[in-house]
Amino acid sequence: MPRSIDVTVAAVIERDERFLLVEERACGQVVFNQPAGHLEPDESLLEAVVRETLEETGYRFEPHHLVGIYLWKNEATGASFLRVTFTGAAAPPAGAPTLDDGIIAVHWLTRNQLLGMRHQLRSPMVLRSIDDYRAGLRYPLDCLQTLDAVAAEARLARS
C-alpha cells in the first residue's frame, strides 16, 4: 500500500460552455481528463499547471483563480492524489502542437457530454472540479505560497 500522496495540478478551461479535455491512455485504458499532471521538484503549483496544460494540449494557460483542492484515493490501486485545480485564460496553439506521450486528442466537451461518459473520466475529480467551477467557486491565487527555505529562515531571524 502506497504511503505517499501524489501532488497533481489541473486546469479547468471553459469556452462557450465547453471544457477543454484531453483523451489519454492511462493504466491501459482510454480516459478523459482536464489538462493535468504531477508537480515536479523545484516547481511551483502555478508553473506546473502552465507546463502541464501546454504539454498536453498546446494551449498557453494563464491561471487566474484556484477552483479547489481535492484529495482522492483510487480504491483500485490504493494511490492517493492531492489535486490543486485552477481556472484562467488559455490561448490556442499557433500550429499543430506536439503533445505528451499518451495523449490521443484534445476535445471541447459540454458538461452533459461528460455526464454521458462519466465512466470514462480519469477520476471523480474531473466532474467535481467542473461543477465547482460552474458553481462559481474561485479563490485568489495569493492563497497559495511557495516558500523558499532561505527566505523563510531570514524571515524567522527578523521576527
N, C-alpha and C positions, 0 to 999 in steps of 0.2 A: 504494500500500500504506500503510495507516494506521501512524503512528509512535507513537500514544498507546495507552494501555490504559484502558478504561472501568472505573471502580471502581463495583461494584454491591453491594447488600446483599440478603439473602433471609431469610425466616423459615420454619423447619420447625416446624409446629404439628400435634400429634398428639392425637387424641381417639378412644378406643375402637378403636385400631389402624387408624384412618383419618387421612389427612393433608389439611390444608387446601390446596387448589389453586385457581388461577384459570384459567379458559378465556379466552383472549385472542386478538386479531388482532395478528400481528407479521409484518412483511415479506410481507404478502399471504397469510398462512396462518393457520389457527386452530390454536393450540398450547396446551399446558398447562404451568404453571409454579407454583412457590411464589409467595406474595406477594413481590415483588422489584422493585428499581428502582435507579436511579442515585443516587449520593451527590451532593448539591447543595453549592455553595460555602457555607462558614461553617456546615456541619452536621457533627455527629459521626456516627460509624457507628451508634451506638445511636439517635440521633434519626432518622436516615434509615430504619432498619428499622421503627421505630414508625410513622413517617409513611407509608411505602410500604404497610405492612400495612393501615392504616386507609383509605388512599385506594383500595386495590384490593379490599378485602373488607368494609370497615365494622367489622372486628374491632379491638378495642383490645388491642394486643400489649405484653406486658411481658417483655423479654428477660431470661433467667436465665443462659444459658450461650452460649458460642461453640461451634459444631459443627465448623467448619473454614473454611479459606481456600483457595479454588480458583482456579487460573489455567487458562483455556481459550481456545484460538484457534479461531474459526469459520473453517474452511478455505474455505467457500463465499464468504465476504465478506472474509476477511482481518482482521476485527476481533478484538481480544483483550480478554478480560474478567478482572478480578480480583474474585472474588465472596467476600464475607465473610458467612457463614451463621450464624444464631443460632437458638436454640430457647428457649421460655419458655411463659408462660401467655397465653391470649387470651380476652377477654370478647366475647361476640357483640353485634352492634349492637342497640340498643333498638328500632329500627324498620327500615323499608326504607332501606338506605343508598344514597347517590349514589356510584357507582363511577367510577373514572378512565375516560377515553376509551379505547376498545379492549378493555375488559374486557366479556366476554359474560356470564359467570356464575361463581359460586363453587361449588366442589364439595368434598365429603369423600370421598376415594378411598383404597382399600387399596393396598398395595404391589403385590399381584397384579394389580389393575386397571391400575395404572401400567405394569407389565411388558407387559401386553397392548396398551398404546397407546404403547409406547416411541418409535415413530416420530413421534408427535405431541407429544413432550416438547420444550420450547423448546431445551434443551441437555442434554448428558450430566450437567451439574451437578445437575439435578433429582433423578434417581435416586441419584446418588452421595451427595448430602448426606443423603437419607433413609436410605440404607444405613449411612452413618457414624453417624447419629443412632441407628438401631436397634442398631448395634454398641456403643453406649454412649459414643461419643466426646463429651466435654464438657470445655470449658476455661473457666476463670474469666474473667468479663468484665474484671477488672482487668488482664488481659494486654494489653488494648488501651488505648492512651493517645492522647488528643487534646492536642497541645502548643499552648499559646498562646505566640506569639513573644515577647511582653513578659515573661511568667512564665519562659520558658526563658532569656531574656537575664539576668534577675535572678538566676536560679539559677546561671548561669555566673559572674556577678560575685561571688557569695558563695563560690565554690569557689576 
